[in-house]
Amino acid sequence: MFPQLKKNESGVVLFIVLMVAIIIMIFSVGILTQSMNETNYAQQQVDQIISDQLAKGIFWNAYSSGGNMQNVGISTMMQGRSYSESLTATVFNTNTNKYIVTTSYDTFQ
């Protein structure tokens, strides 16, 4: 095939080619893994932002009702994920109220 190579030299060339191919595969697996990690981290940030905005929305929606706060629970679906929000209102006296908003989302969809 290659007349300038002797029989024992062609084995060395084959070994070098195989090693280069293995190194390229290792680098490509590393790049793929890093890309998947960045994608998962980005989705986690999206979920945190959506949860934060839903919590603020349910709070201000209940707060704007003029003090007629009741316990509220809402479930919604956004971007293929199920988010559930709940607001718990506690009245200490006529001037002091405590509002607790809890938001969770399903990560396994």
FIKOLZA-1660 file (N, C-alpha, C; in steps of 0.1 Angstrom, whole numbers, plus 5000, padded with zeros to 4 digits):
% residues 109
   i   px   py   pz ch aa at
   1 5008 4988 5000  A  M  N
   1 5000 5000 5000  A  M CA
   1 5009 5012 5000  A  M  C
   2 5018 5014 5010  A  F  N
   2 5027 5024 5010  A  F CA
   2 5041 5019 5008  A  F  C
   3 5046 5019 4996  A  P  N
   3 5059 5013 4993  A  P CA
   3 5071 5019 5001  A  P  C
   4 5070 5031 5005  A  Q  N
   4 5081 5037 5012  A  Q CA
   4 5082 5032 5027  A  Q  C
   5 5071 5026 5032  A  L  N
   5 5071 5021 5046  A  L CA
   5 5075 5006 5046  A  L  C
   6 5083 5002 5055  A  K  N
   6 5086 4988 5057  A  K CA
   6 5075 4982 5065  A  K  C
   7 5075 4968 5066  A  K  N
   7 5064 4962 5073  A  K CA
   7 5064 4966 5088  A  K  C
   8 5074 4967 5095  A  N  N
   8 5074 4970 5109  A  N CA
   8 5071 4985 5111  A  N  C
   9 5073 4994 5101  A  E  N
   9 5070 5008 5102  A  E CA
   9 5055 5010 5101  A  E  C
  10 5048 5002 5093  A  S  N
  10 5034 5004 5091  A  S CA
  10 5027 5001 5104  A  S  C
  11 5032 4992 5112  A  G  N
  11 5026 4990 5126  A  G CA
  11 5027 5002 5134  A  G  C
  12 5038 5009 5134  A  V  N
  12 5040 5021 5142  A  V CA
  12 5030 5032 5137  A  V  C
  13 5028 5033 5124  A  V  N
  13 5019 5043 5119  A  V CA
  13 5005 5040 5123  A  V  C
  14 5001 5027 5122  A  L  N
  14 4988 5023 5127  A  L CA
  14 4985 5026 5141  A  L  C
  15 4996 5024 5150  A  F  N
  15 4995 5027 5164  A  F CA
  15 4993 5042 5166  A  F  C
  16 5000 5050 5159  A  I  N
  16 4999 5064 5161  A  I CA
  16 4985 5069 5156  A  I  C
  17 4980 5064 5145  A  V  N
  17 4967 5068 5141  A  V CA
  17 4956 5064 5151  A  V  C
  18 4957 5052 5157  A  L  N
  18 4948 5048 5167  A  L CA
  18 4948 5056 5179  A  L  C
  19 4960 5060 5184  A  M  N
  19 4962 5069 5195  A  M CA
  19 4956 5082 5193  A  M  C
  20 4958 5088 5181  A  V  N
  20 4952 5101 5178  A  V CA
  20 4937 5100 5177  A  V  C
  21 4931 5089 5172  A  A  N
  21 4917 5087 5172  A  A CA
  21 4911 5086 5186  A  A  C
  22 4918 5079 5195  A  I  N
  22 4914 5078 5208  A  I CA
  22 4914 5091 5216  A  I  C
  23 4925 5099 5213  A  I  N
  23 4926 5112 5220  A  I CA
  23 4914 5121 5215  A  I  C
  24 4911 5121 5202  A  I  N
  24 4900 5129 5196  A  I CA
  24 4887 5125 5203  A  I  C
  25 4885 5112 5204  A  M  N
  25 4873 5107 5211  A  M CA
  25 4872 5112 5225  A  M  C
  26 4883 5112 5233  A  I  N
  26 4882 5116 5247  A  I CA
  26 4879 5131 5247  A  I  C
  27 4885 5139 5238  A  F  N
  27 4882 5153 5238  A  F CA
  27 4867 5156 5235  A  F  C
  28 4862 5148 5225  A  S  N
  28 4848 5151 5221  A  S CA
  28 4838 5147 5232  A  S  C
  29 4842 5136 5240  A  V  N
  29 4833 5132 5251  A  V CA
  29 4834 5143 5262  A  V  C
  30 4845 5149 5264  A  G  N
  30 4847 5160 5274  A  G CA
  30 4839 5172 5270  A  G  C
  31 4839 5175 5257  A  I  N
  31 4831 5187 5252  A  I CA
  31 4816 5184 5253  A  I  C
  32 4812 5172 5250  A  L  N
  32 4798 5168 5251  A  L CA
  32 4793 5169 5265  A  L  C
  33 4801 5164 5275  A  T  N
  33 4798 5164 5289  A  T CA
  33 4796 5178 5294  A  T  C
  34 4806 5187 5290  A  Q  N
  34 4805 5201 5294  A  Q CA
  34 4793 5208 5289  A  Q  C
  35 4790 5205 5277  A  S  N
  35 4778 5211 5270  A  S CA
  35 4765 5207 5278  A  S  C
  36 4764 5194 5281  A  M  N
  36 4752 5189 5289  A  M CA
  36 4751 5195 5303  A  M  C
  37 4763 5197 5309  A  N  N
  37 4763 5204 5322  A  N CA
  37 4758 5218 5321  A  N  C
  38 4763 5225 5311  A  E  N
  38 4758 5239 5309  A  E CA
  38 4743 5240 5306  A  E  C
  39 4738 5230 5298  A  T  N
  39 4724 5230 5295  A  T CA
  39 4716 5228 5308  A  T  C
  40 4720 5218 5316  A  N  N
  40 4713 5216 5328  A  N CA
  40 4713 5227 5338  A  N  C
  41 4725 5234 5339  A  Y  N
  41 4726 5246 5347  A  Y CA
  41 4717 5257 5342  A  Y  C
  42 4716 5259 5329  A  A  N
  42 4708 5269 5324  A  A CA
  42 4693 5266 5327  A  A  C
  43 4689 5254 5325  A  Q  N
  43 4675 5250 5329  A  Q CA
  43 4672 5253 5343  A  Q  C
  44 4682 5250 5352  A  Q  N
  44 4680 5252 5366  A  Q CA
  44 4678 5267 5369  A  Q  C
  45 4685 5276 5362  A  Q  N
  45 4683 5290 5364  A  Q CA
  45 4670 5295 5359  A  Q  C
  46 4666 5289 5347  A  V  N
  46 4652 5292 5342  A  V CA
  46 4641 5289 5352  A  V  C
  47 4642 5277 5358  A  D  N
  47 4633 5272 5368  A  D CA
  47 4632 5281 5380  A  D  C
  48 4644 5286 5384  A  Q  N
  48 4645 5294 5396  A  Q CA
  48 4638 5308 5393  A  Q  C
  49 4641 5313 5381  A  I  N
  49 4635 5326 5377  A  I CA
  49 4620 5325 5376  A  I  C
  50 4615 5315 5370  A  I  N
  50 4601 5313 5368  A  I CA
  50 4594 5311 5382  A  I  C
  51 4600 5303 5391  A  S  N
  51 4595 5301 5404  A  S CA
  51 4594 5315 5412  A  S  C
  52 4605 5322 5411  A  D  N
  52 4605 5335 5418  A  D CA
  52 4595 5345 5413  A  D  C
  53 4593 5345 5400  A  Q  N
  53 4583 5354 5394  A  Q CA
  53 4569 5350 5398  A  Q  C
  54 4566 5337 5398  A  L  N
  54 4553 5332 5401  A  L CA
  54 4550 5334 5416  A  L  C
  55 4560 5333 5425  A  A  N
  55 4558 5336 5439  A  A CA
  55 4555 5351 5441  A  A  C
  56 4562 5359 5434  A  K  N
  56 4559 5374 5435  A  K CA
  56 4545 5377 5430  A  K  C
  57 4542 5370 5419  A  G  N
  57 4529 5373 5413  A  G CA
  57 4517 5369 5422  A  G  C
  58 4518 5357 5428  A  I  N
  58 4507 5352 5437  A  I CA
  58 4507 5361 5449  A  I  C
  59 4518 5365 5454  A  F  N
  59 4518 5374 5466  A  F CA
  59 4511 5387 5463  A  F  C
  60 4516 5394 5452  A  W  N
  60 4510 5407 5449  A  W CA
  60 4495 5406 5445  A  W  C
  61 4492 5395 5439  A  N  N
  61 4478 5394 5435  A  N CA
  61 4469 5392 5448  A  N  C
  62 4474 5385 5457  A  A  N
  62 4466 5383 5470  A  A CA
  62 4467 5396 5478  A  A  C
  63 4478 5403 5478  A  Y  N
  63 4480 5415 5486  A  Y CA
  63 4471 5426 5481  A  Y  C
  64 4469 5426 5467  A  S  N
  64 4461 5437 5461  A  S CA
  64 4446 5435 5464  A  S  C
  65 4442 5424 5470  A  S  N
  65 4428 5422 5473  A  S CA
  65 4423 5430 5484  A  S  C
  66 4432 5438 5490  A  G  N
  66 4427 5448 5501  A  G CA
  66 4426 5442 5515  A  G  C
  67 4435 5432 5518  A  G  N
  67 4435 5426 5531  A  G CA
  67 4426 5414 5533  A  G  C
  68 4419 5411 5522  A  N  N
  68 4410 5398 5523  A  N CA
  68 4419 5386 5519  A  N  C
  69 4430 5385 5526  A  M  N
  69 4439 5374 5522  A  M CA
  69 4433 5361 5527  A  M  C
  70 4434 5351 5518  A  Q  N
  70 4430 5338 5521  A  Q CA
  70 4442 5328 5516  A  Q  C
  71 4441 5316 5521  A  N  N
  71 4451 5307 5516  A  N CA
  71 4448 5303 5502  A  N  C
  72 4458 5304 5493  A  V  N
  72 4456 5303 5479  A  V CA
  72 4466 5292 5474  A  V  C
  73 4461 5284 5465  A  G  N
  73 4470 5274 5458  A  G CA
  73 4468 5274 5443  A  G  C
  74 4478 5275 5436  A  I  N
  74 4477 5275 5421  A  I CA
  74 4487 5265 5415  A  I  C
  75 4483 5258 5405  A  S  N
  75 4492 5249 5398  A  S CA
  75 4492 5253 5383  A  S  C
  76 4503 5254 5377  A  T  N
  76 4504 5258 5363  A  T CA
  76 4515 5250 5356  A  T  C
  77 4514 5250 5342  A  M  N
  77 4524 5243 5334  A  M CA
  77 4530 5253 5325  A  M  C
  78 4544 5254 5326  A  M  N
  78 4551 5263 5317  A  M CA
  78 4563 5256 5312  A  M  C
  79 4565 5256 5299  A  Q  N
  79 4577 5250 5292  A  Q CA
  79 4579 5236 5296  A  Q  C
  80 4568 5228 5297  A  G  N
  80 4569 5214 5299  A  G CA
  80 4571 5210 5314  A  G  C
  81 4571 5220 5323  A  R  N
  81 4573 5217 5337  A  R CA
  81 4560 5222 5345  A  R  C
  82 4558 5214 5355  A  S  N
  82 4546 5217 5364  A  S CA
  82 4551 5225 5376  A  S  C
  83 4545 5237 5378  A  Y  N
  83 4548 5246 5389  A  Y CA
  83 4536 5247 5398  A  Y  C
  84 4538 5246 5411  A  S  N
  84 4527 5248 5420  A  S CA
  84 4531 5259 5430  A  S  C
  85 4522 5268 5433  A  E  N
  85 4524 5279 5442  A  E CA
  85 4513 5278 5453  A  E  C
  86 4517 5282 5465  A  S  N
  86 4507 5283 5476  A  S CA
  86 4510 5295 5484  A  S  C
  87 4500 5302 5489  A  L  N
  87 4502 5313 5497  A  L CA
  87 4494 5310 5510  A  L  C
  88 4501 5312 5521  A  T  N
  88 4494 5310 5534  A  T CA
  88 4494 5324 5541  A  T  C
  89 4482 5328 5545  A  A  N
  89 4481 5341 5552  A  A CA
  89 4478 5339 5567  A  A  C
  90 4485 5346 5575  A  T  N
  90 4483 5345 5590  A  T CA
  90 4481 5360 5595  A  T  C
  91 4470 5362 5602  A  V  N
  91 4467 5375 5607  A  V CA
  91 4471 5375 5622  A  V  C
  92 4480 5384 5626  A  F  N
  92 4484 5385 5640  A  F CA
  92 4474 5394 5647  A  F  C
  93 4472 5406 5641  A  N  N
  93 4462 5415 5647  A  N CA
  93 4457 5423 5635  A  N  C
  94 4450 5434 5637  A  T  N
  94 4444 5441 5626  A  T CA
  94 4454 5449 5618  A  T  C
  95 4466 5451 5623  A  N  N
  95 4476 5459 5615  A  N CA
  95 4488 5450 5610  A  N  C
  96 4489 5438 5615  A  T  N
  96 4500 5429 5612  A  T CA
  96 4496 5416 5606  A  T  C
  97 4501 5413 5594  A  N  N
  97 4498 5401 5587  A  N CA
  97 4511 5394 5583  A  N  C
  98 4511 5381 5582  A  K  N
  98 4522 5374 5578  A  K CA
  98 4518 5365 5566  A  K  C
  99 4526 5367 5555  A  Y  N
  99 4523 5359 5543  A  Y CA
  99 4535 5350 5539  A  Y  C
 100 4532 5338 5537  A  I  N
 100 4542 5328 5533  A  I CA
 100 4538 5323 5519  A  I  C
 101 4548 5325 5510  A  V  N
 101 4545 5320 5496  A  V CA
 101 4555 5308 5494  A  V  C
 102 4550 5297 5489  A  T  N
 102 4558 5285 5486  A  T CA
 102 4556 5281 5472  A  T  C
 103 4568 5280 5465  A  T  N
 103 4567 5276 5451  A  T CA
 103 4576 5263 5448  A  T  C
 104 4571 5254 5441  A  S  N
 104 4578 5242 5438  A  S CA
 104 4576 5238 5423  A  S  C
 105 4585 5231 5418  A  Y  N
 105 4583 5226 5404  A  Y CA
 105 4588 5212 5402  A  Y  C
 106 4583 5205 5393  A  D  N
 106 4586 5191 5390  A  D CA
 106 4597 5191 5380  A  D  C
 107 4609 5185 5383  A  T  N
 107 4620 5185 5374  A  T CA
 107 4621 5172 5366  A  T  C
 108 4612 5163 5368  A  F  N
 108 4613 5150 5361  A  F CA
 108 4604 5148 5349  A  F  C
 109 4600 5159 5343  A  Q  N
 109 4591 5158 5331  A  Q CA
 109 4599 5160 5319  A  Q  C
% end
